[in-house]
Amino acid sequence: MKKSSASPRRTARRGSRRGTLSSNGRTLAIAVSCRCDAKGIHVTFDDGREVSVPLLPFLQEALPKERARCRVRAWGTELFWPDLDEVVGVNYVLGVPEDDLYVYAGFTKYSDPSRDSAL
């Protein structure tokens, strides 16, 4: 932790700490790179792990060139194939709830006051 400029006390980082577990007990992480081959999607995470999952149907039908152009976006929470215009959440690869990953990545959930009053 680093010190605040207004106080001699150390300030805590926002968001979850590395190695945090999701609500289902799996370790959360942010994707840093991804690649696909004929058998699966391979994702490398910020904690050094590489996790692989079988290809989804839209990737099985894609050309190898289209499949190979996998990109990480949304601050490490999404995998994107621009040639196919398809997105897969990193939560799918990790097998964790989407909300747990978003909180871990530092996203804040805000409520819409207009929707709350309608309830």
Backbone torsions as a table, in degrees:
resi	resn	phi	psi	omega
1	MET	NA	151.8	177.3
2	LYS	-109.5	163.2	-178.6
3	LYS	-82.5	144.5	172.9
4	SER	-73.6	149.4	178.9
5	SER	-71.5	-21.6	-177.7
6	ALA	-96.3	-7.3	-174.4
7	SER	-144.6	148.5	176.3
8	PRO	-76.7	-11.3	-179.9
9	ARG	-75.8	150.2	176.3
10	ARG	-77.6	145.7	179.3
11	THR	-104.2	146.6	-179.7
12	ALA	-83.4	149.7	174.5
13	ARG	-71.4	150.6	175.2
14	ARG	-82.7	155.5	177.5
15	GLY	83.0	-177.7	-178.0
16	SER	-80.0	157.2	178.2
17	ARG	-87.8	155.6	177.7
18	ARG	-56.7	139.6	-179.4
19	GLY	88.0	6.0	179.6
20	THR	-66.5	142.3	178.2
21	LEU	-92.4	146.7	174.9
22	SER	-78.5	178.1	-179.1
23	SER	-65.4	-17.8	178.1
24	ASN	-101.1	11.9	174.1
25	GLY	87.1	5.6	178.6
26	ARG	-94.8	149.5	-178.0
27	THR	-76.1	130.1	179.8
28	LEU	-86.1	153.0	177.0
29	ALA	-162.6	166.0	179.2
30	ILE	-108.4	135.0	179.8
31	ALA	-71.4	139.6	175.6
32	VAL	-115.8	-24.2	176.3
33	SER	-158.4	160.8	177.7
34	CYS	-148.4	155.8	175.6
35	ARG	-151.9	157.1	178.5
36	CYS	-128.9	146.4	170.4
37	ASP	-129.3	-166.7	-176.9
38	ALA	-70.1	-13.2	-176.3
39	LYS	-109.9	-29.0	-175.0
40	GLY	-166.3	177.6	174.1
41	ILE	-101.4	129.1	-177.9
42	HIS	-119.7	118.7	-175.6
43	VAL	-118.3	130.7	175.4
44	THR	-100.7	135.2	-175.8
45	PHE	-109.3	166.0	-177.1
46	ASP	-66.5	-14.6	177.0
47	ASP	-94.6	6.5	176.3
48	GLY	94.8	-12.2	179.6
49	ARG	-71.4	151.1	167.9
50	GLU	-121.4	124.1	-179.1
51	VAL	-115.9	136.3	179.4
52	SER	-120.0	142.0	175.0
53	VAL	-132.7	155.1	178.0
54	PRO	-62.4	155.2	178.0
55	LEU	-63.1	142.2	173.6
56	LEU	-80.6	159.6	-176.8
57	PRO	-53.5	-41.2	-178.8
58	PHE	-65.3	-27.5	177.5
59	LEU	-81.8	-30.8	176.3
60	GLN	-64.5	-34.3	-179.0
61	GLU	-83.7	-14.6	-176.9
62	ALA	-76.3	156.5	173.7
63	LEU	-70.7	151.5	178.9
64	PRO	-54.4	-37.5	179.4
65	LYS	-64.3	-41.6	179.1
66	GLU	-67.9	-40.9	-179.6
67	ARG	-64.8	-35.7	-175.8
68	ALA	-70.8	-21.1	-177.0
69	ARG	-87.5	57.3	178.1
70	CYS	-86.5	135.8	179.3
71	ARG	-128.1	146.8	172.9
72	VAL	-93.1	134.2	177.6
73	ARG	-144.5	-177.2	-179.8
74	ALA	56.2	46.4	177.3
75	TRP	55.4	40.0	173.9
76	GLY	85.4	13.8	-178.8
77	THR	-108.1	-4.9	-179.4
78	GLU	-136.5	148.6	170.5
79	LEU	-110.7	134.6	-173.0
80	PHE	-131.9	136.5	174.5
81	TRP	-113.5	98.1	-175.0
82	PRO	-61.5	-36.0	-180.0
83	ASP	-67.3	-26.7	-177.7
84	LEU	-102.9	-11.9	-175.0
85	ASP	53.4	48.4	-179.7
86	GLU	-124.6	147.3	-179.1
87	VAL	-130.4	139.7	173.7
88	VAL	-128.9	132.1	177.8
89	GLY	-72.5	141.5	177.2
90	VAL	-62.7	-25.7	177.4
91	ASN	-59.1	-31.6	177.2
92	TYR	-63.6	-43.8	-178.5
93	VAL	-66.4	-40.9	-179.4
94	LEU	-80.3	-19.2	-177.3
95	GLY	72.3	38.8	-179.1
96	VAL	-123.8	160.3	175.6
97	PRO	-64.2	142.6	-178.9
98	GLU	-58.4	-42.7	-179.3
99	ASP	-61.2	-39.7	178.8
100	ASP	-61.3	-42.8	-179.1
101	LEU	-67.3	-40.7	-180.0
102	TYR	-64.1	-41.8	177.2
103	VAL	-63.8	-43.1	178.9
104	TYR	-60.7	-38.4	-179.2
105	ALA	-74.6	-9.8	176.9
106	GLY	101.3	5.6	177.2
107	PHE	-74.3	145.3	178.6
108	THR	-110.0	137.9	179.9
109	LYS	-93.7	116.4	178.0
110	TYR	-106.7	143.8	176.4
111	SER	-92.4	153.5	178.2
112	ASP	-95.0	110.9	-176.3
113	PRO	-58.7	-32.6	179.6
114	SER	-66.8	-32.1	178.4
115	ARG	-78.1	-35.9	-179.8
116	ASP	-63.7	-37.1	-178.0
117	SER	-72.5	-20.8	-179.9
118	ALA	-76.9	-15.5	-178.2
119	LEU	-80.7	NA	NA
